[in-house]
């Protein structure tokens, strides 16, 4: 018997992830915090990760 290692997103969660609140209050703030932890010359690493994550999101 296979076990699930993740929890399926609820309808509310899917809606929330598509709101400006999620983008402005959560995601942008988290990205800015990560940028503050990286040395200036390594900011491209975070952008590379975000591009790969964005691309994989649309390949489901």
SULVENNOR-V975786 format. One record per helix or strand of 2 or more residues. SS is the DSSP state (alpha for helix, beta for strand). FROM is the first residue (numbers start at 0). TO is the last residue. If there is no record, write none. Layout:
ss & from & to
SS & FROM & TO
SS & FROM & TO
//
This chain:
ss & from & to
alpha & 10 & 16
alpha & 19 & 36
alpha & 39 & 56
//
